[in-house]
Amino acid sequence: MKYGLSTRLFANEPLTSRLLNRMVEAGFSEIEIFAARDHLDYHESKYARDVGQWFSDFNLQLHSLHAPLCAEPGFGRRGGLMISVAYLERRLRIDSMDEIKRALEAAERAPFKYLVLHLGLEREEYALEKFDAAFTSIEHLRIFAKERGVRLLLENTPSELGNPARLIQFLEYTRLDDVGVCFDAGHAHLTGGALEGFDALKERMVTAHLHDNHGERDEHLLPLAAAAGETESGRNGIRWPELIAEMSKARADSDSLCAFVELQYEQASLSDARSAVSGFREMEAAERERWSRE
């Protein structure tokens, strides 16, 4: 697999060329931008233009943009609309779509391949009516995205509406064959297990997010702290060697699959992300050696 970095790690500061330079110097050429307005104010076209120019100067392609989670700066702490394509109230759904479209317009100045989108809010309860609402939203957004050379990817979330089983159910129900999946290991760990979630989503998976938690809330912790299953008392983290092995062997085109380390800015550093990738590569190498002996 290829490994990239989500700029969620720096979401508490503006995305600048200096910050992007640091990422490349650390060995990350595959980048996913976390579209929080404190980080990349996609309402202002000049910021997207500057980012696009940086990628052009370095002859790199921006892999993906993570759709905004809140319409206002401050990650929702200051109030404002929490974005969801599954709102039952039409006005809220349209406002959410408008905000996502503003983020998609960044592709006109900083081209990217994929937009990663949540199906509903965190801890969203399931209702078939929400599937219908989300289908209406995504039908509209996928056309808007396609006009800008972008493909939509739905990410599994820690909720009844967006867990891996429900996400596959939604895609089958709506027959959105050109919409892919971003497998989020940390979210899957909270909704039945990372290995089980991967098994459910692997046929539709285009990209992945790698991060860990204690099994109770979405913490976006350093993955390798749980590489052996439980390296801290009571941690109950993801069984990373098993998951990486499954991800490596389940996809015939695994060499082209890009998995992004997605860490919370309050919890980790750039050196932590580099250590995580080194560990994942060691796991892949161990799995290849095991295959060669069989």
C-alpha positions as protocol buffer text, in pm:
chain_id: "A"
residue {
  index: 1
  type: MET
  ca { x: 0 y: 0 z: 0 }
}
residue {
  index: 2
  type: LYS
  ca { x: 87 y: 361 z: -34 }
}
residue {
  index: 3
  type: TYR
  ca { x: 63 y: 571 z: 280 }
}
residue {
  index: 4
  type: GLY
  ca { x: -41 y: 932 z: 298 }
}
residue {
  index: 5
  type: LEU
  ca { x: -120 y: 1191 z: 561 }
}
residue {
  index: 6
  type: SER
  ca { x: -440 y: 1371 z: 644 }
}
residue {
  index: 7
  type: THR
  ca { x: -394 y: 1735 z: 737 }
}
residue {
  index: 8
  type: ARG
  ca { x: -635 y: 1676 z: 1026 }
}
residue {
  index: 9
  type: LEU
  ca { x: -307 y: 1652 z: 1220 }
}
residue {
  index: 10
  type: PHE
  ca { x: -269 y: 2030 z: 1170 }
}
residue {
  index: 11
  type: ALA
  ca { x: -637 y: 2130 z: 1165 }
}
residue {
  index: 12
  type: ASN
  ca { x: -587 y: 2385 z: 1445 }
}
residue {
  index: 13
  type: GLU
  ca { x: -362 y: 2603 z: 1225 }
}
residue {
  index: 14
  type: PRO
  ca { x: -386 y: 2751 z: 874 }
}
residue {
  index: 15
  type: LEU
  ca { x: -273 y: 2534 z: 584 }
}
residue {
  index: 16
  type: THR
  ca { x: 34 y: 2712 z: 444 }
}
residue {
  index: 17
  type: SER
  ca { x: 309 y: 2627 z: 197 }
}
residue {
  index: 18
  type: ARG
  ca { x: 547 y: 2596 z: 492 }
}
residue {
  index: 19
  type: LEU
  ca { x: 326 y: 2331 z: 647 }
}
residue {
  index: 20
  type: LEU
  ca { x: 295 y: 2144 z: 317 }
}
residue {
  index: 21
  type: ASN
  ca { x: 673 y: 2161 z: 278 }
}
residue {
  index: 22
  type: ARG
  ca { x: 715 y: 1995 z: 618 }
}
residue {
  index: 23
  type: MET
  ca { x: 485 y: 1713 z: 514 }
}
residue {
  index: 24
  type: VAL
  ca { x: 680 y: 1644 z: 195 }
}
residue {
  index: 25
  type: GLU
  ca { x: 1011 y: 1665 z: 379 }
}
residue {
  index: 26
  type: ALA
  ca { x: 875 y: 1401 z: 619 }
}
residue {
  index: 27
  type: GLY
  ca { x: 814 y: 1169 z: 323 }
}
residue {
  index: 28
  type: PHE
  ca { x: 444 y: 1229 z: 259 }
}
residue {
  index: 29
  type: SER
  ca { x: 364 y: 1297 z: -106 }
}
residue {
  index: 30
  type: GLU
  ca { x: 6 y: 1165 z: -82 }
}
residue {
  index: 31
  type: ILE
  ca { x: -205 y: 1423 z: 102 }
}
residue {
  index: 32
  type: GLU
  ca { x: -567 y: 1454 z: 207 }
}
residue {
  index: 33
  type: ILE
  ca { x: -677 y: 1802 z: 314 }
}
residue {
  index: 34
  type: PHE
  ca { x: -919 y: 1828 z: 605 }
}
residue {
  index: 35
  type: ALA
  ca { x: -1165 y: 2100 z: 502 }
}
residue {
  index: 36
  type: ALA
  ca { x: -1215 y: 2286 z: 828 }
}
residue {
  index: 37
  type: ARG
  ca { x: -1243 y: 2660 z: 775 }
}
residue {
  index: 38
  type: ASP
  ca { x: -983 y: 2739 z: 1042 }
}
residue {
  index: 39
  type: HIS
  ca { x: -745 y: 2523 z: 839 }
}
residue {
  index: 40
  type: LEU
  ca { x: -843 y: 2586 z: 476 }
}
residue {
  index: 41
  type: ASP
  ca { x: -1103 y: 2858 z: 433 }
}
residue {
  index: 42
  type: TYR
  ca { x: -1261 y: 2728 z: 114 }
}
residue {
  index: 43
  type: HIS
  ca { x: -1501 y: 3026 z: 121 }
}
residue {
  index: 44
  type: GLU
  ca { x: -1206 y: 3236 z: 3 }
}
residue {
  index: 45
  type: SER
  ca { x: -1086 y: 3131 z: -342 }
}
residue {
  index: 46
  type: LYS
  ca { x: -737 y: 3272 z: -288 }
}
residue {
  index: 47
  type: TYR
  ca { x: -654 y: 3002 z: -32 }
}
residue {
  index: 48
  type: ALA
  ca { x: -749 y: 2720 z: -268 }
}
residue {
  index: 49
  type: ARG
  ca { x: -553 y: 2893 z: -545 }
}
residue {
  index: 50
  type: ASP
  ca { x: -241 y: 2911 z: -328 }
}
residue {
  index: 51
  type: VAL
  ca { x: -273 y: 2543 z: -237 }
}
residue {
  index: 52
  type: GLY
  ca { x: -323 y: 2452 z: -602 }
}
residue {
  index: 53
  type: GLN
  ca { x: -13 y: 2648 z: -699 }
}
residue {
  index: 54
  type: TRP
  ca { x: 193 y: 2468 z: -434 }
}
residue {
  index: 55
  type: PHE
  ca { x: 90 y: 2126 z: -567 }
}
residue {
  index: 56
  type: SER
  ca { x: 164 y: 2239 z: -921 }
}
residue {
  index: 57
  type: ASP
  ca { x: 509 y: 2370 z: -824 }
}
residue {
  index: 58
  type: PHE
  ca { x: 594 y: 2035 z: -660 }
}
residue {
  index: 59
  type: ASN
  ca { x: 443 y: 1837 z: -949 }
}
residue {
  index: 60
  type: LEU
  ca { x: 212 y: 1657 z: -707 }
}
residue {
  index: 61
  type: GLN
  ca { x: -157 y: 1565 z: -726 }
}
residue {
  index: 62
  type: LEU
  ca { x: -379 y: 1642 z: -429 }
}
residue {
  index: 63
  type: HIS
  ca { x: -538 y: 1305 z: -354 }
}
residue {
  index: 64
  type: SER
  ca { x: -853 y: 1404 z: -167 }
}
residue {
  index: 65
  type: LEU
  ca { x: -1044 y: 1658 z: 32 }
}
residue {
  index: 66
  type: HIS
  ca { x: -1236 y: 1563 z: 344 }
}
residue {
  index: 67
  type: ALA
  ca { x: -1572 y: 1739 z: 327 }
}
residue {
  index: 68
  type: PRO
  ca { x: -1638 y: 1995 z: 602 }
}
residue {
  index: 69
  type: LEU
  ca { x: -1813 y: 1877 z: 918 }
}
residue {
  index: 70
  type: CYS
  ca { x: -1931 y: 2223 z: 1027 }
}
residue {
  index: 71
  type: ALA
  ca { x: -2024 y: 2532 z: 828 }
}
residue {
  index: 72
  type: GLU
  ca { x: -1850 y: 2775 z: 1065 }
}
residue {
  index: 73
  type: PRO
  ca { x: -1489 y: 2802 z: 1188 }
}
residue {
  index: 74
  type: GLY
  ca { x: -1416 y: 2643 z: 1522 }
}
residue {
  index: 75
  type: PHE
  ca { x: -1499 y: 2276 z: 1454 }
}
residue {
  index: 76
  type: GLY
  ca { x: -1855 y: 2328 z: 1575 }
}
residue {
  index: 77
  type: ARG
  ca { x: -1750 y: 2469 z: 1914 }
}
residue {
  index: 78
  type: ARG
  ca { x: -1880 y: 2813 z: 1820 }
}
residue {
  index: 79
  type: GLY
  ca { x: -2215 y: 2684 z: 1701 }
}
residue {
  index: 80
  type: GLY
  ca { x: -2324 y: 2691 z: 1340 }
}
residue {
  index: 81
  type: LEU
  ca { x: -2467 y: 2422 z: 1117 }
}
residue {
  index: 82
  type: MET
  ca { x: -2329 y: 2071 z: 1160 }
}
residue {
  index: 83
  type: ILE
  ca { x: -2320 y: 1937 z: 806 }
}
residue {
  index: 84
  type: SER
  ca { x: -2522 y: 1630 z: 709 }
}
residue {
  index: 85
  type: VAL
  ca { x: -2654 y: 1505 z: 377 }
}
residue {
  index: 86
  type: ALA
  ca { x: -2917 y: 1303 z: 567 }
}
residue {
  index: 87
  type: TYR
  ca { x: -3114 y: 1577 z: 742 }
}
residue {
  index: 88
  type: LEU
  ca { x: -3486 y: 1509 z: 715 }
}
residue {
  index: 89
  type: GLU
  ca { x: -3556 y: 1884 z: 721 }
}
residue {
  index: 90
  type: ARG
  ca { x: -3510 y: 2002 z: 363 }
}
residue {
  index: 91
  type: ARG
  ca { x: -3377 y: 2346 z: 458 }
}
residue {
  index: 92
  type: LEU
  ca { x: -3095 y: 2200 z: 668 }
}
residue {
  index: 93
  type: ARG
  ca { x: -3013 y: 1949 z: 397 }
}
residue {
  index: 94
  type: ILE
  ca { x: -2990 y: 2221 z: 132 }
}
residue {
  index: 95
  type: ASP
  ca { x: -2770 y: 2436 z: 357 }
}
residue {
  index: 96
  type: SER
  ca { x: -2540 y: 2137 z: 410 }
}
residue {
  index: 97
  type: MET
  ca { x: -2522 y: 2066 z: 37 }
}
residue {
  index: 98
  type: ASP
  ca { x: -2440 y: 2430 z: -34 }
}
residue {
  index: 99
  type: GLU
  ca { x: -2150 y: 2415 z: 212 }
}
residue {
  index: 100
  type: ILE
  ca { x: -2017 y: 2092 z: 59 }
}
residue {
  index: 101
  type: LYS
  ca { x: -2045 y: 2248 z: -288 }
}
residue {
  index: 102
  type: ARG
  ca { x: -1834 y: 2541 z: -170 }
}
residue {
  index: 103
  type: ALA
  ca { x: -1566 y: 2294 z: -66 }
}
residue {
  index: 104
  type: LEU
  ca { x: -1596 y: 2112 z: -400 }
}
residue {
  index: 105
  type: GLU
  ca { x: -1542 y: 2439 z: -584 }
}
residue {
  index: 106
  type: ALA
  ca { x: -1187 y: 2435 z: -443 }
}
residue {
  index: 107
  type: ALA
  ca { x: -1115 y: 2167 z: -707 }
}
residue {
  index: 108
  type: GLU
  ca { x: -1136 y: 2440 z: -972 }
}
residue {
  index: 109
  type: ARG
  ca { x: -818 y: 2594 z: -828 }
}
residue {
  index: 110
  type: ALA
  ca { x: -660 y: 2301 z: -643 }
}
residue {
  index: 111
  type: PRO
  ca { x: -763 y: 1986 z: -835 }
}
residue {
  index: 112
  type: PHE
  ca { x: -820 y: 1671 z: -632 }
}
residue {
  index: 113
  type: LYS
  ca { x: -950 y: 1323 z: -717 }
}
residue {
  index: 114
  type: TYR
  ca { x: -1186 y: 1240 z: -432 }
}
residue {
  index: 115
  type: LEU
  ca { x: -1418 y: 1407 z: -185 }
}
residue {
  index: 116
  type: VAL
  ca { x: -1459 y: 1204 z: 136 }
}
residue {
  index: 117
  type: LEU
  ca { x: -1806 y: 1248 z: 280 }
}
residue {
  index: 118
  type: HIS
  ca { x: -1981 y: 1131 z: 597 }
}
residue {
  index: 119
  type: LEU
  ca { x: -2327 y: 975 z: 578 }
}
residue {
  index: 120
  type: GLY
  ca { x: -2504 y: 1172 z: 850 }
}
residue {
  index: 121
  type: LEU
  ca { x: -2376 y: 1297 z: 1184 }
}
residue {
  index: 122
  type: GLU
  ca { x: -2177 y: 1121 z: 1455 }
}
residue {
  index: 123
  type: ARG
  ca { x: -2405 y: 887 z: 1656 }
}
residue {
  index: 124
  type: GLU
  ca { x: -2679 y: 930 z: 1395 }
}
residue {
  index: 125
  type: GLU
  ca { x: -2968 y: 689 z: 1447 }
}
residue {
  index: 126
  type: TYR
  ca { x: -3085 y: 480 z: 1154 }
}
residue {
  index: 127
  type: ALA
  ca { x: -3409 y: 550 z: 969 }
}
residue {
  index: 128
  type: LEU
  ca { x: -3497 y: 453 z: 613 }
}
residue {
  index: 129
  type: GLU
  ca { x: -3621 y: 808 z: 556 }
}
residue {
  index: 130
  type: LYS
  ca { x: -3265 y: 929 z: 617 }
}
residue {
  index: 131
  type: PHE
  ca { x: -3141 y: 696 z: 342 }
}
residue {
  index: 132
  type: ASP
  ca { x: -3389 y: 865 z: 108 }
}
residue {
  index: 133
  type: ALA
  ca { x: -3277 y: 1211 z: 218 }
}
residue {
  index: 134
  type: ALA
  ca { x: -2909 y: 1123 z: 176 }
}
residue {
  index: 135
  type: PHE
  ca { x: -2976 y: 971 z: -167 }
}
residue {
  index: 136
  type: THR
  ca { x: -3137 y: 1297 z: -283 }
}
residue {
  index: 137
  type: SER
  ca { x: -2836 y: 1495 z: -156 }
}
residue {
  index: 138
  type: ILE
  ca { x: -2570 y: 1265 z: -299 }
}
residue {
  index: 139
  type: GLU
  ca { x: -2740 y: 1242 z: -638 }
}
residue {
  index: 140
  type: HIS
  ca { x: -2707 y: 1620 z: -661 }
}
residue {
  index: 141
  type: LEU
  ca { x: -2354 y: 1637 z: -521 }
}
residue {
  index: 142
  type: ARG
  ca { x: -2212 y: 1360 z: -739 }
}
residue {
  index: 143
  type: ILE
  ca { x: -2310 y: 1553 z: -1052 }
}
residue {
  index: 144
  type: PHE
  ca { x: -2163 y: 1874 z: -912 }
}
residue {
  index: 145
  type: ALA
  ca { x: -1843 y: 1684 z: -820 }
}
residue {
  index: 146
  type: LYS
  ca { x: -1816 y: 1505 z: -1156 }
}
residue {
  index: 147
  type: GLU
  ca { x: -1824 y: 1839 z: -1339 }
}
residue {
  index: 148
  type: ARG
  ca { x: -1507 y: 1925 z: -1143 }
}
residue {
  index: 149
  type: GLY
  ca { x: -1332 y: 1591 z: -1199 }
}
residue {
  index: 150
  type: VAL
  ca { x: -1404 y: 1464 z: -847 }
}
residue {
  index: 151
  type: ARG
  ca { x: -1547 y: 1130 z: -735 }
}
residue {
  index: 152
  type: LEU
  ca { x: -1745 y: 1099 z: -412 }
}
residue {
  index: 153
  type: LEU
  ca { x: -1635 y: 852 z: -144 }
}
residue {
  index: 154
  type: LEU
  ca { x: -1859 y: 774 z: 153 }
}
residue {
  index: 155
  type: GLU
  ca { x: -1679 y: 714 z: 482 }
}
residue {
  index: 156
  type: ASN
  ca { x: -1810 y: 475 z: 746 }
}
residue {
  index: 157
  type: THR
  ca { x: -1885 y: 656 z: 1070 }
}
residue {
  index: 158
  type: PRO
  ca { x: -1944 y: 556 z: 1435 }
}
residue {
  index: 159
  type: SER
  ca { x: -2322 y: 565 z: 1407 }
}
residue {
  index: 160
  type: GLU
  ca { x: -2620 y: 345 z: 1335 }
}
residue {
  index: 161
  type: LEU
  ca { x: -2670 y: 521 z: 1001 }
}
residue {
  index: 162
  type: GLY
  ca { x: -2312 y: 514 z: 876 }
}
residue {
  index: 163
  type: ASN
  ca { x: -2155 y: 196 z: 1019 }
}
residue {
  index: 164
  type: PRO
  ca { x: -2004 y: -45 z: 762 }
}
residue {
  index: 165
  type: ALA
  ca { x: -2309 y: -270 z: 731 }
}
residue {
  index: 166
  type: ARG
  ca { x: -2546 y: 24 z: 690 }
}
residue {
  index: 167
  type: LEU
  ca { x: -2313 y: 195 z: 444 }
}
residue {
  index: 168
  type: ILE
  ca { x: -2313 y: -108 z: 215 }
}
residue {
  index: 169
  type: GLN
  ca { x: -2690 y: -135 z: 258 }
}
residue {
  index: 170
  type: PHE
  ca { x: -2722 y: 229 z: 154 }
}
residue {
  index: 171
  type: LEU
  ca { x: -2510 y: 182 z: -158 }
}
residue {
  index: 172
  type: GLU
  ca { x: -2705 y: -126 z: -260 }
}
residue {
  index: 173
  type: TYR
  ca { x: -3038 y: 44 z: -185 }
}
residue {
  index: 174
  type: THR
  ca { x: -2952 y: 350 z: -394 }
}
residue {
  index: 175
  type: ARG
  ca { x: -2749 y: 173 z: -667 }
}
residue {
  index: 176
  type: LEU
  ca { x: -2492 y: 451 z: -660 }
}
residue {
  index: 177
  type: ASP
  ca { x: -2236 y: 241 z: -845 }
}
residue {
  index: 178
  type: ASP
  ca { x: -1994 y: 527 z: -912 }
}
residue {
  index: 179
  type: VAL
  ca { x: -1975 y: 628 z: -543 }
}
residue {
  index: 180
  type: GLY
  ca { x: -1688 y: 458 z: -362 }
}
residue {
  index: 181
  type: VAL
  ca { x: -1596 y: 400 z: 1 }
}
residue {
  index: 182
  type: CYS
  ca { x: -1332 y: 541 z: 233 }
}
residue {
  index: 183
  type: PHE
  ca { x: -1275 y: 271 z: 494 }
}
residue {
  index: 184
  type: ASP
  ca { x: -1211 y: 430 z: 834 }
}
residue {
  index: 185
  type: ALA
  ca { x: -1045 y: 179 z: 1066 }
}
residue {
  index: 186
  type: GLY
  ca { x: -1095 y: 379 z: 1386 }
}
residue {
  index: 187
  type: HIS
  ca { x: -1465 y: 430 z: 1318 }
}
residue {
  index: 188
  type: ALA
  ca { x: -1511 y: 63 z: 1233 }
}
residue {
  index: 189
  type: HIS
  ca { x: -1344 y: -32 z: 1562 }
}
residue {
  index: 190
  type: LEU
  ca { x: -1625 y: 152 z: 1743 }
}
residue {
  index: 191
  type: THR
  ca { x: -1902 y: -25 z: 1548 }
}
residue {
  index: 192
  type: GLY
  ca { x: -1829 y: -396 z: 1557 }
}
residue {
  index: 193
  type: GLY
  ca { x: -1456 y: -416 z: 1489 }
}
residue {
  index: 194
  type: ALA
  ca { x: -1202 y: -291 z: 1235 }
}
residue {
  index: 195
  type: LEU
  ca { x: -1145 y: -632 z: 1075 }
}
residue {
  index: 196
  type: GLU
  ca { x: -1517 y: -694 z: 1044 }
}
residue {
  index: 197
  type: GLY
  ca { x: -1572 y: -346 z: 902 }
}
residue {
  index: 198
  type: PHE
  ca { x: -1299 y: -390 z: 646 }
}
residue {
  index: 199
  type: ASP
  ca { x: -1443 y: -723 z: 536 }
}
residue {
  index: 200
  type: ALA
  ca { x: -1781 y: -555 z: 477 }
}
residue {
  index: 201
  type: LEU
  ca { x: -1640 y: -260 z: 280 }
}
residue {
  index: 202
  type: LYS
  ca { x: -1338 y: -398 z: 95 }
}
residue {
  index: 203
  type: GLU
  ca { x: -1513 y: -451 z: -239 }
}
residue {
  index: 204
  type: ARG
  ca { x: -1615 y: -83 z: -260 }
}
residue {
  index: 205
  type: MET
  ca { x: -1306 y: 63 z: -87 }
}
residue {
  index: 206
  type: VAL
  ca { x: -1105 y: 323 z: -277 }
}
residue {
  index: 207
  type: THR
  ca { x: -902 y: 472 z: 8 }
}
residue {
  index: 208
  type: ALA
  ca { x: -866 y: 436 z: 386 }
}
residue {
  index: 209
  type: HIS
  ca { x: -815 y: 626 z: 711 }
}
residue {
  index: 210
  type: LEU
  ca { x: -591 y: 473 z: 977 }
}
residue {
  index: 211
  type: HIS
  ca { x: -618 y: 580 z: 1342 }
}
residue {
  index: 212
  type: ASP
  ca { x: -696 y: 419 z: 1677 }
}
residue {
  index: 213
  type: ASN
  ca { x: -909 y: 457 z: 1990 }
}
residue {
  index: 214
  type: HIS
  ca { x: -984 y: 284 z: 2318 }
}
residue {
  index: 215
  type: GLY
  ca { x: -1305 y: 137 z: 2182 }
}
residue {
  index: 216
  type: GLU
  ca { x: -1532 y: 394 z: 2345 }
}
residue {
  index: 217
  type: ARG
  ca { x: -1504 y: 722 z: 2152 }
}
residue {
  index: 218
  type: ASP
  ca { x: -1353 y: 858 z: 1831 }
}
residue {
  index: 219
  type: GLU
  ca { x: -1010 y: 973 z: 1951 }
}
residue {
  index: 220
  type: HIS
  ca { x: -795 y: 956 z: 1635 }
}
residue {
  index: 221
  type: LEU
  ca { x: -496 y: 824 z: 1826 }
}
residue {
  index: 222
  type: LEU
  ca { x: -160 y: 704 z: 1700 }
}
residue {
  index: 223
  type: PRO
  ca { x: -221 y: 357 z: 1544 }
}
residue {
  index: 224
  type: LEU
  ca { x: 101 y: 187 z: 1648 }
}
residue {
  index: 225
  type: ALA
  ca { x: 31 y: 239 z: 2017 }
}
residue {
  index: 226
  type: ALA
  ca { x: -204 y: -57 z: 1971 }
}
residue {
  index: 227
  type: ALA
  ca { x: 4 y: -258 z: 1723 }
}
residue {
  index: 228
  type: ALA
  ca { x: -4 y: -566 z: 1940 }
}
residue {
  index: 229
  type: GLY
  ca { x: -370 y: -537 z: 2034 }
}
residue {
  index: 230
  type: GLU
  ca { x: -316 y: -407 z: 2387 }
}
residue {
  index: 231
  type: THR
  ca { x: 11 y: -237 z: 2467 }
}
residue {
  index: 232
  type: GLU
  ca { x: -137 y: -21 z: 2741 }
}
residue {
  index: 233
  type: SER
  ca { x: -345 y: -138 z: 3033 }
}
residue {
  index: 234
  type: GLY
  ca { x: -706 y: -169 z: 2925 }
}
residue {
  index: 235
  type: ARG
  ca { x: -642 y: -6 z: 2588 }
}
residue {
  index: 236
  type: ASN
  ca { x: -839 y: -251 z: 2373 }
}
residue {
  index: 237
  type: GLY
  ca { x: -705 y: -108 z: 2048 }
}
residue {
  index: 238
  type: ILE
  ca { x: -719 y: -229 z: 1688 }
}
residue {
  index: 239
  type: ARG
  ca { x: -524 y: -545 z: 1603 }
}
residue {
  index: 240
  type: TRP
  ca { x: -309 y: -367 z: 1347 }
}
residue {
  index: 241
  type: PRO
  ca { x: -90 y: -654 z: 1220 }
}
residue {
  index: 242
  type: GLU
  ca { x: -403 y: -851 z: 1132 }
}
residue {
  index: 243
  type: LEU
  ca { x: -578 y: -555 z: 972 }
}
residue {
  index: 244
  type: ILE
  ca { x: -279 y: -448 z: 763 }
}
residue {
  index: 245
  type: ALA
  ca { x: -231 y: -808 z: 650 }
}
residue {
  index: 246
  type: GLU
  ca { x: -596 y: -828 z: 542 }
}
residue {
  index: 247
  type: MET
  ca { x: -579 y: -495 z: 362 }
}
residue {
  index: 248
  type: SER
  ca { x: -262 y: -603 z: 180 }
}
residue {
  index: 249
  type: LYS
  ca { x: -391 y: -937 z: 56 }
}
residue {
  index: 250
  type: ALA
  ca { x: -760 y: -860 z: -4 }
}
residue {
  index: 251
  type: ARG
  ca { x: -700 y: -621 z: -290 }
}
residue {
  index: 252
  type: ALA
  ca { x: -532 y: -730 z: -613 }
}
residue {
  index: 253
  type: ASP
  ca { x: -439 y: -364 z: -667 }
}
residue {
  index: 254
  type: SER
  ca { x: -324 y: -303 z: -310 }
}
residue {
  index: 255
  type: ASP
  ca { x: -8 y: -134 z: -439 }
}
residue {
  index: 256
  type: SER
  ca { x: -226 y: 148 z: -573 }
}
residue {
  index: 257
  type: LEU
  ca { x: -439 y: 175 z: -259 }
}
residue {
  index: 258
  type: CYS
  ca { x: -356 y: 480 z: -50 }
}
residue {
  index: 259
  type: ALA
  ca { x: -423 y: 469 z: 324 }
}
residue {
  index: 260
  type: PHE
  ca { x: -405 y: 797 z: 515 }
}
residue {
  index: 261
  type: VAL
  ca { x: -283 y: 830 z: 870 }
}
residue {
  index: 262
  type: GLU
  ca { x: -551 y: 1052 z: 1025 }
}
residue {
  index: 263
  type: LEU
  ca { x: -445 y: 1174 z: 1369 }
}
residue {
  index: 264
  type: GLN
  ca { x: -601 y: 1432 z: 1598 }
}
residue {
  index: 265
  type: TYR
  ca { x: -389 y: 1748 z: 1625 }
}
residue {
  index: 266
  type: GLU
  ca { x: -415 y: 1747 z: 2005 }
}
residue {
  index: 267
  type: GLN
  ca { x: -284 y: 1390 z: 2029 }
}
residue {
  index: 268
  type: ALA
  ca { x: 9 y: 1346 z: 1788 }
}
residue {
  index: 269
  type: SER
  ca { x: 290 y: 1500 z: 1585 }
}
residue {
  index: 270
  type: LEU
  ca { x: 439 y: 1467 z: 1238 }
}
residue {
  index: 271
  type: SER
  ca { x: 711 y: 1237 z: 1373 }
}
residue {
  index: 272
  type: ASP
  ca { x: 437 y: 1016 z: 1520 }
}
residue {
  index: 273
  type: ALA
  ca { x: 280 y: 987 z: 1176 }
}
residue {
  index: 274
  type: ARG
  ca { x: 615 y: 888 z: 1025 }
}
residue {
  index: 275
  type: SER
  ca { x: 662 y: 623 z: 1295 }
}
residue {
  index: 276
  type: ALA
  ca { x: 316 y: 485 z: 1221 }
}
residue {
  index: 277
  type: VAL
  ca { x: 393 y: 445 z: 852 }
}
residue {
  index: 278
  type: SER
  ca { x: 727 y: 275 z: 930 }
}
residue {
  index: 279
  type: GLY
  ca { x: 543 y: 30 z: 1149 }
}
residue {
  index: 280
  type: PHE
  ca { x: 278 y: -41 z: 887 }
}
residue {
  index: 281
  type: ARG
  ca { x: 545 y: -110 z: 627 }
}
residue {
  index: 282
  type: GLU
  ca { x: 716 y: -351 z: 864 }
}
residue {
  index: 283
  type: MET
  ca { x: 384 y: -533 z: 908 }
}
residue {
  index: 284
  type: GLU
  ca { x: 341 y: -556 z: 531 }
}
residue {
  index: 285
  type: ALA
  ca { x: 695 y: -689 z: 492 }
}
residue {
  index: 286
  type: ALA
  ca { x: 632 y: -952 z: 760 }
}
residue {
  index: 287
  type: GLU
  ca { x: 314 y: -1060 z: 583 }
}
residue {
  index: 288
  type: ARG
  ca { x: 493 y: -1088 z: 246 }
}
residue {
  index: 289
  type: GLU
  ca { x: 764 y: -1300 z: 408 }
}
residue {
  index: 290
  type: ARG
  ca { x: 496 y: -1525 z: 556 }
}
residue {
  index: 291
  type: TRP
  ca { x: 333 y: -1565 z: 214 }
}
residue {
  index: 292
  type: SER
  ca { x: 667 y: -1661 z: 56 }
}
residue {
  index: 293
  type: ARG
  ca { x: 715 y: -1940 z: 312 }
}
residue {
  index: 294
  type: GLU
  ca { x: 372 y: -2091 z: 247 }
}
